[in-house]
Amino acid sequence: MDELQNLDLEQFLRTRGVSEEIISKFKSENIDIVAVQVMHEDEFKELIPKSGDRAALKEFSRRKLAPRKQSLIEKLKDKIAKANNTNLAQTPTLKHKRKATRVVQVGWMNFNEQNKKFQQVRLNKGGGTRSISVDRDCQVKMILEKAIEIFFPNGISPSGPVNSFEFKLLDFKQHEIDHNMRIQDMFEVTGLSKLRFYLASTSSKIWCSSTNNNIPSSSLPITVESDDDVAVSSPTHASNTEFLAPNAEDEWIMFSDRLSPDLPLENTQSSTVLQSHCSLPDTNELTVLVNSILDSCDKNSTSTADNEVANRNKFMEVDYEDPTDIEELLMKINKLINSSVINKVNVCREQVFQGFVRSVRRPRFSEFNKFSVKFADVEGIAEGAIDEGGPTREMFRIALQEVQNSSMFTGRTQKHLCLSDKHLNKNEYFEVGRLISLSLVHGGPGPRFFCDTLFGLIANIKVQPTLEDVIPEIQVELAQLKDATELSVMQDVVLSSNVFSIAGFKFVKKAEDKLDIINGTLKFYAVNVIHEALGQLLNGLKTCNILEHIRQYPNLFKDIMCSKPSLTAERLENLLLPEWSEAGSNRRHIENRVITYFRDYIIDCEDSELISLNEILAFATGLDSIPPLGFQISPKIIFLHDEPACKFPKANTCSIELKLPVCHNNYDDFKLDMDFGIGNAVGFGFA
């Protein structure tokens, strides 16, 4: 590795065999060695797929930064040593009277038993971040007492009474702070103007069990939700205390917020008691300070991608009031779309999902740019030139159908994730999550094929897997065990199948164990085995903040994620409204006849096996169900007076117009031609 340190970043990437496409992305998005060190792991994986390349690049960047960091550390040591000598030689004269009180910030994080994480409590639920004034000479334990008083007034909170919780005070990285530390010592050593602490609460029952085995308090991940509803997952590598400091623009930045877990911390002990405000900070504190300085020095070299994410998050920091329905929630996100900039997508109907993936993986792609989709038939002939909404809706519908029927999912109608190395290595579970998020925000349909177990895993709801959640081969083995009534038969079933031994069940001791073995095996294959695929899917669902909203409002999303679309003739009639000619005119007389035929036709289609109501809707709009966001243009019926010889229906899926022929004088002929036209349509409403 030493001989490689003379290389620049681009040269190093080439020695690792990284593709030119990825190297170009590094250059176009201004990703340098500092950006590599602070980049979020999910973004890093997406940028550099191979784990070996990621590890090598991290080490290369760390070594490149080492001389620079060491220089800063030495300067800090010299400066602090000089300050110590000065303090020993003379007693400083204070020009101004020191403040008797200091202001600190406190937040509240409660342990979530389902996802095994601390989660910050939002303001509307009694939490939020509060500023409090404390005596400068008080100890940290006083902050703990004040925080409990604030978030549990009169011993009560929305989460329960104070006596049902255990408490401790943490920094942002989940390190417990020494309660004997003086507040003023912390301010003077760090030179900061504000400190932030978190009251960490855990129910007494969970706390007791965690001390035994399951939840080591020093390694739990923290998911922080700020008052503006933006979730931030934080690594556990951190300094002992989380501090806030103002930058040049008087904004608040986290000193250890962007500290890379790959940078070595020479001292990861629990919090250190500060002996004196003029004593030399330990190496760990210096590391935090140096990394903060590096962040500040390289502020201008932050990658374009990071800036885009920051700007996007700024838009997403909307503290939504509880929406009344899914359309209201999605509409607020949809308003962020920039219609003046487009994402171009070229697809053929045989491989719509692949075309979508190619588009969203381009460096210039943004989820808040408008889509422009161009379809081509099998011969490669473009179906249309301009996308005003119809082709986009059609793309999302077909892509979701392809995904539903792919080997990434298993099940008859309601599907569960199925682990596939091929799709996993291509990061395609992530793209499925991104497809769903973008479809919901850009006016497309929801998946509507997820099983309850999969939705529960996504929404962080307790689930109990069923036989339908595993592949047929495993279903057969489980069904045999379920039907067995004698202990010897149960033992034969378990011993003769690898399905149970792989899941950790090698023998049946007593008949009463049968149900536990079945449920344990189901959990293993329906939850544990798909863990990595589920992780990719969840990361994809973070697009446009959809995952956070699903977890906040699971009841609003359940239907569009899991339930088949229901459509009635009455609802379709109310959706497609005719554009009438003048009352009393000859055209109006013809239209009255045609609309009567059409209304009878959709009633017949409710029970028809030839053409369904969903196919009629898809013909007219590009979607076979009413999208969660609704139609931004009111669908309507147009009568083809200008084409009197036309026998078949037409449609414009962009302007959402169903065009009905006017040449029929009896219902049977009308129905026959409608069936033929809709049943044989291959493009956007053209038979």
C-alpha positions as CSV (number, residue, x, y, z in Angstrom):
1,M,0.0,0.0,0.0
2,D,2.9,2.3,0.7
3,E,4.0,2.5,-2.9
4,L,0.5,3.5,-3.9
5,Q,0.5,6.6,-1.7
6,N,2.2,8.6,-4.4
7,L,-0.8,8.0,-6.7
8,D,-3.7,10.4,-6.9
9,L,-7.3,9.2,-6.4
10,E,-8.0,8.6,-10.1
11,Q,-4.8,6.6,-10.6
12,F,-5.5,4.5,-7.5
13,L,-8.9,3.6,-8.7
14,R,-7.5,2.4,-12.0
15,T,-5.0,0.2,-10.2
16,R,-8.0,-1.5,-8.6
17,G,-9.6,-2.1,-11.9
18,V,-12.5,0.3,-11.2
19,S,-14.6,1.0,-14.3
20,E,-14.1,4.3,-16.2
21,E,-17.8,5.0,-15.7
22,I,-17.3,5.0,-11.9
23,I,-14.1,7.1,-12.2
24,S,-16.0,9.6,-14.3
25,K,-18.6,9.8,-11.6
26,F,-15.9,10.6,-9.0
27,K,-14.7,13.4,-11.2
28,S,-18.1,14.8,-12.2
29,E,-19.4,14.8,-8.6
30,N,-16.1,16.1,-7.1
31,I,-15.6,13.1,-4.8
32,D,-12.1,13.4,-3.2
33,I,-10.3,11.5,-0.4
34,V,-12.1,13.6,2.2
35,A,-15.5,12.8,0.7
36,V,-14.6,9.1,0.7
37,Q,-13.9,9.2,4.4
38,V,-17.2,10.9,5.4
39,M,-19.5,9.3,2.7
40,H,-22.5,7.3,4.1
41,E,-22.0,3.6,3.8
42,D,-25.1,3.0,1.7
43,E,-24.0,5.7,-0.8
44,F,-20.5,4.2,-0.8
45,K,-21.8,0.7,-1.6
46,E,-23.8,2.1,-4.5
47,L,-20.8,3.9,-5.8
48,I,-18.2,1.1,-5.3
49,P,-20.0,-2.3,-5.5
50,K,-17.1,-4.5,-4.6
51,S,-16.3,-4.7,-0.8
52,G,-12.6,-5.2,-1.4
53,D,-12.4,-2.0,-3.5
54,R,-14.3,-0.1,-0.8
55,A,-11.9,-1.3,1.9
56,A,-8.8,-0.5,-0.1
57,L,-10.1,3.0,-1.0
58,K,-10.9,3.8,2.6
59,E,-7.4,2.8,3.7
60,F,-5.8,4.7,0.8
61,S,-7.8,7.9,1.7
62,R,-7.0,7.5,5.4
63,R,-3.3,7.2,4.7
64,K,-3.4,10.2,2.4
65,L,-5.1,12.3,5.1
66,A,-2.8,11.0,7.9
67,P,0.1,13.5,7.4
68,R,-2.3,16.4,7.3
69,K,-4.2,15.3,10.4
70,Q,-0.9,14.7,12.3
71,S,0.3,18.2,11.5
72,L,-2.9,19.7,12.9
73,I,-2.7,17.5,16.0
74,E,0.9,18.7,16.7
75,K,-0.2,22.3,16.3
76,L,-3.0,21.7,18.7
77,K,-0.8,20.1,21.2
78,D,1.7,22.9,21.0
79,K,-1.0,25.5,21.5
80,I,-2.5,23.7,24.5
81,A,0.9,23.1,26.0
82,K,1.7,26.9,25.8
83,A,-1.6,27.6,27.3
84,N,-0.9,25.2,30.2
85,N,2.5,26.9,30.8
86,T,1.0,30.3,30.8
87,N,-1.6,29.3,33.3
88,L,1.0,27.7,35.6
89,A,3.1,30.9,35.5
90,Q,0.5,33.4,36.3
91,T,-3.1,33.7,37.3
92,P,-5.2,35.0,34.4
93,T,-7.0,38.3,34.8
94,L,-10.5,38.1,33.5
95,K,-11.6,41.1,31.5
96,H,-15.2,40.2,31.8
97,K,-17.2,38.6,34.5
98,R,-17.8,34.9,33.6
99,K,-21.4,33.9,33.1
100,A,-23.0,32.3,36.1
101,T,-25.2,30.1,33.8
102,R,-24.7,28.3,30.5
103,V,-27.2,27.2,27.9
104,V,-27.3,23.5,26.8
105,Q,-29.6,21.6,24.5
106,V,-31.3,18.4,25.5
107,G,-33.3,15.9,23.4
108,W,-35.2,12.7,24.3
109,M,-34.6,9.3,22.7
110,N,-36.7,6.3,23.7
111,F,-35.7,2.7,23.0
112,N,-37.9,1.0,20.3
113,E,-38.3,-2.6,21.3
114,Q,-39.3,-3.7,17.7
115,N,-36.3,-2.4,15.8
116,K,-33.9,-2.5,18.7
117,K,-32.9,1.1,18.3
118,F,-33.0,4.4,20.2
119,Q,-35.4,6.7,18.4
120,Q,-35.7,10.4,19.1
121,V,-39.2,11.5,20.3
122,R,-40.6,14.2,18.1
123,L,-41.9,17.5,19.5
124,N,-45.6,16.7,18.8
125,K,-45.2,13.6,21.0
126,G,-43.7,15.4,24.0
127,G,-40.1,15.3,22.8
128,G,-38.1,17.6,20.5
129,T,-35.0,19.5,21.3
130,R,-35.1,21.9,24.2
131,S,-32.6,24.6,25.4
132,I,-32.1,24.9,29.1
133,S,-30.1,27.2,31.3
134,V,-27.9,25.6,34.0
135,D,-25.4,26.7,36.6
136,R,-21.9,26.8,35.1
137,D,-20.5,24.8,38.0
138,C,-23.1,22.1,38.0
139,Q,-22.4,18.5,37.1
140,V,-23.7,16.5,34.2
141,K,-26.1,14.6,36.5
142,M,-28.0,17.8,37.0
143,I,-28.7,17.8,33.2
144,L,-30.1,14.3,33.6
145,E,-32.5,15.4,36.3
146,K,-33.6,18.5,34.4
147,A,-34.2,16.5,31.2
148,I,-36.4,14.1,33.1
149,E,-38.4,17.0,34.5
150,I,-38.8,18.5,31.1
151,F,-39.9,15.4,29.2
152,F,-41.8,13.9,32.1
153,P,-43.7,16.8,33.7
154,N,-45.4,15.8,36.9
155,G,-43.9,12.3,36.3
156,I,-46.1,11.7,33.2
157,S,-45.3,11.6,29.4
158,P,-47.2,10.4,26.3
159,S,-45.1,7.3,26.5
160,G,-45.9,6.4,30.1
161,P,-45.1,7.3,33.7
162,V,-41.6,8.1,34.7
163,N,-41.3,5.1,37.1
164,S,-41.7,2.7,34.2
165,F,-38.4,3.8,32.6
166,E,-34.7,3.6,33.3
167,F,-32.7,6.7,32.3
168,K,-29.1,7.7,31.4
169,L,-27.5,10.6,29.6
170,L,-25.9,10.0,26.2
171,D,-24.1,12.0,23.6
172,F,-25.2,11.8,19.9
173,K,-23.1,8.7,19.3
174,Q,-24.7,6.8,22.1
175,H,-21.8,7.0,24.5
176,E,-22.8,7.5,28.1
177,I,-21.4,10.6,29.7
178,D,-19.7,10.7,33.1
179,H,-22.2,12.2,35.5
180,N,-19.5,13.9,37.6
181,M,-18.1,16.1,34.8
182,R,-18.6,19.8,35.3
183,I,-20.5,21.7,32.6
184,Q,-18.0,24.6,32.6
185,D,-15.1,22.2,32.2
186,M,-16.6,20.8,29.1
187,F,-17.2,24.3,27.6
188,E,-13.7,25.5,28.4
189,V,-11.8,22.5,27.1
190,T,-13.8,22.3,23.8
191,G,-14.2,26.1,23.3
192,L,-17.8,25.5,22.2
193,S,-20.7,27.8,22.9
194,K,-23.3,25.0,23.1
195,L,-23.4,21.4,24.2
196,R,-26.1,18.9,23.3
197,F,-27.2,15.9,25.4
198,Y,-29.8,13.2,25.0
199,L,-32.0,11.7,27.7
200,A,-32.1,7.9,26.8
201,S,-35.1,6.1,28.2
202,T,-35.7,2.4,28.2
203,S,-38.6,0.6,29.8
204,S,-37.6,-1.2,32.9
205,K,-38.5,-4.6,31.5
206,I,-36.3,-4.1,28.4
207,W,-33.5,-2.6,30.4
208,C,-33.3,-5.6,32.7
209,S,-33.3,-8.1,29.8
210,S,-30.7,-6.1,27.9
211,T,-28.2,-6.3,30.7
212,N,-28.3,-10.1,30.3
213,N,-27.6,-10.7,26.7
214,N,-29.5,-9.1,23.9
215,I,-29.0,-5.4,24.0
216,P,-25.5,-4.2,25.1
217,S,-25.9,-0.6,25.9
218,S,-22.6,0.4,24.3
219,S,-23.4,-1.0,20.8
220,L,-27.0,-0.2,20.0
221,P,-27.5,1.7,16.8
222,I,-29.3,5.0,17.1
223,T,-31.9,6.3,14.6
224,V,-32.4,10.0,15.3
225,E,-35.5,11.7,14.1
226,S,-35.3,15.5,14.4
227,D,-38.3,17.6,15.0
228,D,-38.6,18.1,11.2
229,D,-39.1,14.4,10.7
230,V,-35.9,13.6,9.0
231,A,-34.3,10.4,10.2
232,V,-30.5,10.1,10.6
233,S,-28.8,6.8,11.3
234,S,-25.6,7.2,13.2
235,P,-22.6,4.9,13.6
236,T,-21.5,4.0,17.1
237,H,-17.9,5.2,16.5
238,A,-17.7,8.5,18.1
239,S,-16.1,10.7,20.7
240,N,-17.2,10.5,24.3
241,T,-19.3,13.6,24.2
242,E,-21.2,15.1,21.3
243,F,-20.7,18.8,21.0
244,L,-22.3,21.5,18.8
245,A,-20.2,24.4,17.5
246,P,-20.9,27.3,15.2
247,N,-19.2,27.5,11.8
248,A,-18.3,30.7,10.0
249,E,-21.9,31.3,8.8
250,D,-23.1,30.9,12.4
251,E,-24.9,27.6,11.6
252,W,-24.7,24.7,13.9
253,I,-22.6,21.7,12.9
254,M,-21.9,18.4,14.6
255,F,-18.3,17.8,15.5
256,S,-18.5,14.1,15.4
257,D,-21.5,13.8,13.1
258,R,-19.4,13.0,10.0
259,L,-16.6,11.1,11.8
260,S,-15.8,8.1,9.7
261,P,-15.9,4.7,11.4
262,D,-12.8,3.8,9.5
263,L,-10.7,6.5,11.1
264,P,-8.8,4.9,14.0
265,L,-9.7,6.1,17.5
266,E,-6.8,5.4,19.8
267,N,-9.0,5.8,22.9
268,T,-12.5,4.4,22.8
269,Q,-12.9,4.2,26.6
270,S,-16.0,5.5,28.2
271,S,-16.1,9.2,29.1
272,T,-13.1,10.7,30.8
273,V,-13.4,12.9,33.8
274,L,-11.9,16.3,33.0
275,Q,-9.3,17.1,35.8
276,S,-8.8,20.8,34.8
277,H,-9.9,23.2,32.2
278,C,-6.3,23.8,31.2
279,S,-5.2,20.1,31.0
280,L,-4.3,18.5,27.7
281,P,-7.2,16.8,26.0
282,D,-6.8,13.1,25.3
283,T,-6.1,11.7,21.8
284,N,-9.8,10.8,21.3
285,E,-10.9,14.5,21.8
286,L,-8.1,15.6,19.5
287,T,-9.3,13.2,16.8
288,V,-12.8,14.7,17.0
289,L,-11.5,18.2,16.8
290,V,-9.2,17.4,13.9
291,N,-11.9,15.7,12.0
292,S,-14.1,18.7,12.6
293,I,-11.4,21.0,11.3
294,L,-10.9,18.8,8.2
295,D,-14.6,19.0,7.5
296,S,-14.5,22.7,7.7
297,C,-11.3,23.0,5.6
298,D,-12.7,20.8,2.9
299,K,-16.2,22.3,2.9
300,N,-15.7,23.6,-0.7
301,S,-14.7,20.2,-1.9
302,T,-17.8,18.5,-0.8
303,S,-19.2,16.3,-3.7
304,T,-22.0,17.5,-5.9
305,A,-23.9,14.4,-4.8
306,D,-23.6,15.4,-1.1
307,N,-24.8,18.9,-1.9
308,E,-27.8,17.5,-3.8
309,V,-28.7,15.3,-0.9
310,A,-28.4,18.2,1.5
311,N,-30.6,20.4,-0.7
312,R,-33.1,17.6,-1.1
313,N,-33.3,17.0,2.6
314,K,-33.9,20.7,3.1
315,F,-37.0,20.3,1.0
316,M,-38.0,17.2,2.8
317,E,-37.7,18.8,6.2
318,V,-41.4,19.5,6.2
319,D,-43.2,18.8,9.5
320,Y,-46.3,17.3,8.0
321,E,-49.5,17.5,10.0
322,D,-51.2,14.1,10.1
323,P,-52.7,13.7,6.6
324,T,-56.2,12.5,6.3
325,D,-55.4,10.2,3.3
326,I,-52.6,9.0,1.2
327,E,-53.3,11.4,-1.6
328,E,-52.8,14.4,0.7
329,L,-49.5,13.1,1.9
330,L,-48.1,12.2,-1.5
331,M,-49.3,15.5,-3.0
332,K,-47.0,17.5,-0.6
333,I,-44.0,15.5,-1.8
334,N,-45.1,15.7,-5.4
335,K,-45.0,19.5,-5.2
336,L,-41.2,19.3,-4.9
337,I,-40.9,17.9,-8.5
338,N,-39.1,20.2,-10.9
339,S,-41.0,20.1,-14.2
340,S,-38.4,22.1,-16.0
341,V,-35.7,19.4,-15.7
342,I,-36.4,15.9,-17.0
343,N,-35.1,12.3,-16.4
344,K,-35.1,10.6,-19.9
345,V,-36.2,7.0,-19.9
346,N,-36.0,4.8,-23.0
347,V,-37.8,1.4,-22.7
348,C,-39.3,-1.4,-24.8
349,R,-42.2,-3.3,-23.5
350,E,-40.3,-6.5,-23.2
351,Q,-37.8,-5.0,-20.7
352,V,-39.4,-2.0,-18.9
353,F,-37.7,-2.6,-15.5
354,Q,-34.3,-2.8,-17.1
355,G,-34.9,0.5,-19.0
356,F,-36.0,2.1,-15.7
357,V,-32.8,0.9,-13.9
358,R,-30.5,2.2,-16.6
359,S,-32.2,5.6,-16.3
360,V,-32.1,6.0,-12.6
361,R,-28.4,4.9,-12.4
362,R,-27.2,7.8,-14.5
363,P,-25.2,10.4,-12.6
364,R,-27.5,13.2,-13.5
365,F,-30.6,11.5,-12.4
366,S,-32.7,13.2,-9.6
367,E,-35.8,11.8,-8.0
368,F,-37.4,15.2,-8.1
369,N,-37.0,15.8,-11.8
370,K,-39.9,15.1,-14.1
371,F,-39.8,11.8,-16.1
372,S,-39.9,11.7,-19.9
373,V,-40.5,8.2,-21.0
374,K,-40.3,7.0,-24.6
375,F,-41.6,3.5,-25.4
376,A,-40.5,1.5,-28.4
377,D,-42.2,-1.7,-29.7
378,V,-40.4,-4.9,-30.5
379,E,-39.1,-3.5,-33.8
380,G,-37.7,-0.5,-31.9
381,I,-40.1,2.0,-33.4
382,A,-40.9,4.9,-31.0
383,E,-44.5,5.0,-30.0
384,G,-44.6,8.7,-29.2
385,A,-42.4,11.8,-28.9
386,I,-43.5,13.7,-25.9
387,D,-44.4,12.4,-22.4
388,E,-47.1,14.4,-20.7
389,G,-47.8,11.8,-18.1
390,G,-49.3,8.8,-19.9
391,P,-46.1,7.0,-20.8
392,T,-44.7,7.6,-17.3
393,R,-47.7,6.0,-15.7
394,E,-47.5,3.1,-18.1
395,M,-43.9,2.6,-17.4
396,F,-44.4,2.4,-13.7
397,R,-47.4,0.0,-14.1
398,I,-45.5,-2.4,-16.4
399,A,-42.3,-2.3,-14.4
400,L,-44.1,-3.2,-11.2
401,Q,-45.8,-6.1,-13.0
402,E,-42.4,-7.3,-14.2
403,V,-41.0,-7.1,-10.6
404,Q,-44.0,-8.9,-9.2
405,N,-43.5,-11.8,-11.5
406,S,-39.7,-12.0,-11.1
407,S,-37.7,-14.3,-9.0
408,M,-37.2,-11.6,-6.4
409,F,-40.6,-12.4,-5.0
410,T,-42.5,-15.6,-4.1
411,G,-46.1,-16.4,-3.5
412,R,-49.3,-16.8,-5.5
413,T,-51.0,-13.4,-5.4
414,Q,-49.6,-11.7,-2.3
415,K,-45.8,-11.8,-2.6
416,H,-42.9,-12.0,-0.1
417,L,-39.3,-11.3,-0.8
418,C,-37.3,-14.3,-2.1
419,L,-33.5,-14.3,-1.9
420,S,-31.8,-14.3,-5.3
421,D,-28.0,-14.0,-5.5
422,K,-28.3,-12.7,-9.1
423,H,-30.6,-9.8,-8.1
424,L,-28.8,-9.2,-4.9
425,N,-25.4,-8.8,-6.6
426,K,-26.9,-6.4,-9.1
427,N,-28.5,-4.3,-6.2
428,E,-31.9,-4.8,-7.9
429,Y,-33.8,-5.1,-4.6
430,F,-32.7,-1.5,-4.0
431,E,-34.0,-0.6,-7.4
432,V,-37.4,-2.2,-6.6
433,G,-37.7,0.0,-3.6
434,R,-36.7,3.1,-5.6
435,L,-39.2,2.1,-8.3
436,I,-42.0,2.0,-5.8
437,S,-41.1,5.3,-4.2
438,L,-40.8,7.1,-7.5
439,S,-44.0,5.6,-8.8
440,L,-46.0,6.8,-5.8
441,V,-44.5,10.4,-6.0
442,H,-44.7,10.7,-9.8
443,G,-48.4,9.6,-10.1
444,G,-47.9,5.9,-10.7
445,P,-49.5,3.0,-8.9
446,G,-48.5,1.3,-5.7
447,P,-47.2,-2.3,-5.9
448,R,-50.4,-3.8,-4.4
449,F,-48.9,-7.3,-4.2
450,F,-47.0,-7.3,-0.9
451,C,-47.9,-9.8,1.7
452,D,-48.7,-8.7,5.2
453,T,-45.4,-10.1,6.5
454,L,-43.3,-8.1,4.0
455,F,-45.3,-4.9,4.7
456,G,-44.9,-5.5,8.5
457,L,-41.1,-5.8,8.1
458,I,-41.0,-2.6,6.0
459,A,-43.3,-0.7,8.4
460,N,-41.6,-2.0,11.6
461,I,-44.7,-3.8,12.7
462,K,-44.6,-7.1,14.6
463,V,-45.2,-9.9,12.1
464,Q,-45.9,-13.6,12.2
465,P,-44.9,-15.3,8.9
466,T,-47.2,-17.8,7.3
467,L,-46.7,-20.8,4.9
468,E,-47.5,-18.5,2.0
469,D,-44.4,-16.4,2.8
470,V,-41.9,-19.1,1.9
471,I,-41.1,-21.0,-1.4
472,P,-43.2,-24.1,-2.2
473,E,-40.5,-26.6,-1.4
474,I,-40.3,-25.3,2.2
475,Q,-44.1,-25.1,2.4
476,V,-44.3,-28.9,1.6
477,E,-41.9,-29.8,4.5
478,L,-43.7,-27.5,6.9
479,A,-47.1,-28.9,5.9
480,Q,-45.9,-32.4,6.6
481,L,-44.7,-31.5,10.1
482,K,-47.9,-29.6,10.7
483,D,-50.1,-32.6,9.8
484,A,-48.0,-35.0,11.9
485,T,-49.8,-36.1,15.1
486,E,-47.4,-38.6,16.5
487,L,-44.0,-37.7,18.0
488,S,-42.2,-40.4,15.9
489,V,-43.6,-39.0,12.7
490,M,-42.6,-35.5,13.7
491,Q,-39.0,-36.7,14.4
492,D,-38.8,-38.5,11.0
493,V,-40.0,-35.4,9.2
494,V,-37.4,-33.1,10.9
495,L,-34.5,-35.6,10.6
496,S,-35.1,-36.4,7.0
497,S,-35.2,-32.7,5.8
498,N,-32.4,-30.2,5.6
499,V,-35.1,-27.4,5.7
500,F,-35.3,-27.8,9.5
501,S,-31.6,-28.4,10.3
502,I,-30.5,-25.3,8.3
503,A,-33.0,-23.3,10.4
504,G,-31.4,-24.7,13.6
505,F,-33.9,-27.4,14.4
506,K,-32.3,-30.9,14.3
507,F,-34.6,-32.9,16.6
508,V,-38.0,-33.0,18.1
509,K,-37.9,-33.8,21.8
510,K,-41.6,-33.6,22.5
511,A,-44.8,-33.2,20.5
512,E,-45.5,-29.8,22.1
513,D,-42.4,-28.4,20.4
514,K,-44.0,-28.8,16.9
515,L,-45.6,-25.3,16.8
516,D,-42.4,-23.7,18.0
517,I,-40.4,-25.5,15.3
518,I,-42.8,-24.5,12.6
519,N,-42.9,-20.8,13.7
520,G,-39.1,-20.7,14.1
521,T,-38.5,-22.2,10.7
522,L,-40.9,-19.8,9.1
523,K,-39.2,-16.9,10.8
524,F,-35.8,-18.1,9.7
525,Y,-36.7,-18.4,6.0
526,A,-39.2,-15.5,5.8
527,V,-37.2,-13.0,7.9
528,N,-33.6,-14.0,8.6
529,V,-32.7,-15.4,5.2
530,I,-34.0,-12.4,3.3
531,H,-32.3,-9.9,5.6
532,E,-29.8,-8.6,3.0
533,A,-32.4,-8.3,0.3
534,L,-34.8,-6.6,2.7
535,G,-32.0,-4.1,3.5
536,Q,-31.6,-3.2,-0.1
537,L,-35.3,-2.8,-0.5
538,L,-35.6,-0.5,2.5
539,N,-32.7,1.7,1.3
540,G,-34.5,2.0,-2.0
541,L,-37.7,3.0,-0.2
542,K,-35.8,5.9,1.4
543,T,-36.1,7.6,-2.0
544,C,-38.3,10.7,-1.5
545,N,-38.5,9.8,2.2
546,I,-41.2,7.2,1.4
547,L,-39.9,4.7,4.0
548,E,-40.2,7.2,6.8
549,H,-43.7,8.0,5.9
550,I,-44.7,4.3,5.6
551,R,-43.4,3.8,9.2
552,Q,-45.1,7.0,10.4
553,Y,-48.5,6.3,8.7
554,P,-48.6,2.5,8.0
555,N,-52.4,2.5,7.8
556,L,-52.4,4.9,4.9
557,F,-49.9,2.8,2.9
558,K,-51.2,-0.7,3.7
559,D,-53.9,-0.7,1.0
560,I,-51.7,0.6,-1.9
561,M,-48.9,-1.8,-0.9
562,C,-50.9,-5.0,-0.3
563,S,-54.5,-4.9,-1.6
564,K,-55.6,-5.7,-5.1
565,P,-57.2,-2.7,-6.8
566,S,-61.0,-2.7,-6.7
567,L,-62.9,-1.0,-9.4
568,T,-66.7,-0.9,-10.0
569,A,-68.7,0.2,-13.0
570,E,-70.1,3.0,-11.0
571,R,-66.7,4.4,-9.9
572,L,-65.4,4.2,-13.5
573,E,-68.5,6.0,-14.8
574,N,-68.0,8.8,-12.2
575,L,-64.3,9.0,-13.1
576,L,-64.8,9.3,-16.9
577,L,-67.0,12.3,-17.5
578,P,-68.3,13.0,-21.1
579,E,-67.6,16.3,-22.9
580,W,-71.1,17.0,-24.2
581,S,-72.1,18.9,-27.3
582,E,-74.7,21.6,-27.1
583,A,-78.0,20.3,-25.7
584,G,-80.6,19.7,-28.4
585,S,-78.0,19.4,-31.2
586,N,-77.7,16.4,-33.6
587,R,-74.3,15.6,-32.1
588,R,-75.8,15.6,-28.6
589,H,-78.5,13.1,-29.8
590,I,-75.8,10.7,-31.0
591,E,-73.8,11.2,-27.8
592,N,-76.7,10.2,-25.7
593,R,-77.0,6.9,-27.5
594,V,-73.2,6.2,-27.3
595,I,-72.9,7.0,-23.7
596,T,-75.8,4.7,-22.9
597,Y,-74.0,1.9,-24.8
598,F,-70.8,2.7,-22.9
599,R,-72.5,2.6,-19.5
600,D,-74.1,-0.8,-20.3
601,Y,-70.7,-2.0,-21.6
602,I,-68.8,-1.3,-18.3
603,I,-71.6,-2.9,-16.3
604,D,-71.2,-6.1,-18.5
605,C,-67.4,-5.9,-18.0
606,E,-67.8,-6.2,-14.2
607,D,-68.5,-9.9,-14.8
608,S,-66.8,-10.4,-18.1
609,E,-63.8,-12.7,-18.6
610,L,-62.8,-11.1,-21.9
611,I,-62.3,-7.4,-20.9
612,S,-62.1,-6.1,-17.3
613,L,-62.8,-2.7,-15.9
614,N,-59.1,-2.4,-15.1
615,E,-58.2,-3.0,-18.7
616,I,-60.6,-0.2,-19.8
617,L,-58.9,2.1,-17.2
618,A,-55.4,1.1,-18.4
619,F,-56.5,1.7,-22.0
620,A,-57.6,5.3,-21.2
621,T,-55.0,6.3,-18.6
622,G,-52.0,4.0,-18.7
623,L,-52.9,2.6,-15.2
624,D,-55.1,-0.4,-14.4
625,S,-56.0,1.2,-11.0
626,I,-56.6,4.7,-9.7
627,P,-53.2,5.9,-8.5
628,P,-52.7,6.9,-4.8
629,L,-51.9,10.4,-6.0
630,G,-55.0,10.5,-8.1
631,F,-55.1,11.8,-11.6
632,Q,-53.7,15.3,-12.0
633,I,-55.9,15.8,-15.0
634,S,-59.6,14.9,-14.9
635,P,-60.3,11.9,-17.1
636,K,-62.9,12.5,-19.8
637,I,-64.8,10.9,-22.6
638,I,-64.5,12.4,-26.1
639,F,-66.9,11.4,-29.0
640,L,-65.3,10.8,-32.4
641,H,-67.6,13.0,-34.5
642,D,-64.7,14.0,-36.7
643,E,-64.1,10.3,-37.6
644,P,-67.6,9.0,-38.3
645,A,-66.2,5.8,-40.0
646,C,-64.0,4.8,-37.0
647,K,-65.4,1.6,-35.3
648,F,-62.9,1.2,-32.5
649,P,-62.1,3.3,-29.4
650,K,-59.0,5.4,-29.1
651,A,-57.4,7.2,-26.1
652,N,-54.8,9.8,-25.2
653,T,-53.2,8.7,-22.0
654,C,-51.4,12.0,-21.5
655,S,-54.5,14.2,-21.6
656,I,-56.5,11.1,-20.2
657,E,-59.1,11.0,-22.9
658,L,-61.2,8.0,-23.8
659,K,-62.5,8.5,-27.4
660,L,-65.6,6.6,-28.3
661,P,-66.8,5.8,-31.8
662,V,-70.2,7.2,-32.9
663,C,-71.0,5.0,-35.9
664,H,-72.8,2.2,-34.1
665,N,-76.6,1.9,-34.1
666,N,-76.9,-1.1,-31.9
667,Y,-75.3,-2.2,-28.6
668,D,-74.0,-5.6,-29.8
669,D,-71.9,-4.1,-32.5
670,F,-70.6,-1.4,-30.1
671,K,-69.6,-4.0,-27.6
672,L,-67.9,-6.3,-30.1
673,D,-65.8,-3.4,-31.5
674,M,-65.0,-2.1,-28.0
675,D,-63.8,-5.6,-26.9
676,F,-61.6,-5.9,-30.0
677,G,-60.2,-2.4,-29.8
678,I,-59.2,-2.6,-26.1
679,G,-58.2,-6.2,-26.1
680,N,-55.8,-5.7,-29.0
681,A,-54.3,-2.3,-28.0
682,V,-50.5,-2.4,-27.8
683,G,-49.6,1.2,-27.3
684,F,-51.2,4.2,-25.7
685,G,-54.9,3.8,-26.5
686,F,-54.5,2.8,-30.2
687,A,-56.1,-0.4,-31.4
